[in-house]
Every structure is written in C-alpha cells, then in structure tokens.
Amino acid sequence: MDATPASADRGRLVLAWAFARLDAPAFVLASAAVFAAALFALTIAIVAKGAPPGEPVGPNLAQLAFYFPGYSVSLAGALIGAAYAAVAGALWGYVLAKLWNAAHALVLAFVRTRANLRAYSID
C-alpha cells in the first residue's frame, strides 16, 4: 500500500482550491446581500432600542445620511439604507472579486513561468 497517490491527489486538490477563480457575479450578489442585511439589521435594532426622551435615536448611524440621501434611523430609513448598502456592497464585491482573480492569475503566471524555465536544460 502506497499512500503517495492519495497524498498527491490531496496536494492537487489543495492547490486547486487555493488558486480557484472567484465567481464575480455570485460574489457581487453575496456581498450586496450581506451589506444590505447588516445595515437593515443595525437600523432596526437601534430603532427598537429607542433613545431617552429629548435625545435623537442613533445619532452616529444617522451620519450615513451624508452618504446615503434619504436615509434616516427609522423603519422607512432601514429600507432606504438597505438599498444603498446593497449597491455599495455590490461595488465593493465587484472590485474585490476582480482584484482576487487578477492576483491569482498573476501568481499562476509566475509559477508557470518558473516551471517552464526549470524544464529547460542549459547543459
């Protein structure tokens, strides 16, 4: 019994996972959903918590209105903020997916070039 083929297959599997391309459309949708859900949940949690009389509800989170026009710390603002956060998350997801794939393509090109150069014999 030789464990070499199994370990070689496992090594190939690890490399395949390490250098797998990121599916950009799927990553964009996932990051948009996560960003939207996070801002929606934060806004609803702060609205549910409330504030003492005479103080604004969620003054720090309300600062997002500078970047997301129409956003407020309210139930309607949670929906508006979720829409803006989905767009922002999609943009970040797209940029990150493209950078990830470009970095992996660069590393693979470097590895292939080194492997090809080692195959040549100067002797």
N, C-alpha and C positions, 0 to 999 in steps of 0.2 A: 504494500500500500504506500503510494507516494502522495504526499499532501501538496506537492508543487503545483499541479494543475489547478487545484481548488484555490490556492493562495494567489496564483497568477490571475485567475478569473476575478477573485476578490479585488486584487490590485487594479485591474482594468475597470471594474465597477466603481471603485472609489474615484479613479481619475475621471471616468465618465460623469459622475455626479459633481465632481469639483469643477469641471470645465463645461458644464451644461449651459446652454444658452438660456437666458431668461425670456419667457414668453411675454413680450412687451404689452400686447393688448390685455392679457389676463392680469398682469401686474398693475396696469393702469386702473382697471376696474376694481381690483382688490384695494389698492391704496386710496382710491376715491371713496369706496365704501367705508374704510376704516376711519378716514379723516372726517367724513360726514357723521358717522355714528358717534365718534368721540366728541365732536363739538355739540351735537344734539344732546347727548347724554349729560355733558357738563352743564349746558344751559338749563336743561330740565331739572337737574339736581340742585342747582343754585336757586332756581325759581321755587322749587318745592321747599327748600330750606328757608327761604324768605330772609328778611332783614328786620332789625329792630325799627320801631316807628321813628320816622324822621331821617332814616338813612337810606341811601339808594341800594337796590338789590344788585349784587355783583359788580361793583364799580371797576374792578380790574378786568373782568371779562367783557364789560361794556366798551372797553377801549378798542375792541375789534371793529367797532362801527367806523373807525377811521379808515380801515382797510376794506371792510365789507359794508357798503352803503345799505341802509335799511335794516341792518342787524341791531337787535336790542336783546336785553336779558328778559325775555318773555316767551310765552308759548309760541306766538307767531314768529318771534325773532329766532327761536330754535329752528324752525323750518327754513327760514331765510338763510340763517347761518349754516345749516347743513348743506344747502345748495351751493353756497360759496365755498365751503370746506371741501365738497366733492370736486369742484373744479380745481381748487388749489392742490388737493391730493392727487388728482389725475395728472396735473402738470409735473408735480414732484415725482410721481411714479414713472412718468414717461422719461424724464431726464435721468433718473436713477437706472432704469432698465437699459437705456441707451449707453450710459457710461459703463454699466456692468458688462454688457455684451462687447463693447469696444475694448475694455480692459482684458477680457478673456480672449478675444481674437488676437490682441497684441501678444499676450503671453503664449498662446498656442503657436503663433507665427515664429516667435523667438525659439520655442522648444523645437519646432520642426526644422528651423534653420540650423540649430546646433546639431540636431540628429543627422541632418544631411551632410554637414561639414565633417562630422566624425566618421561618416561612412567612406569618405574619400581617403585614399591611401597615398601618402607622399613618397613612399618607398619606391 
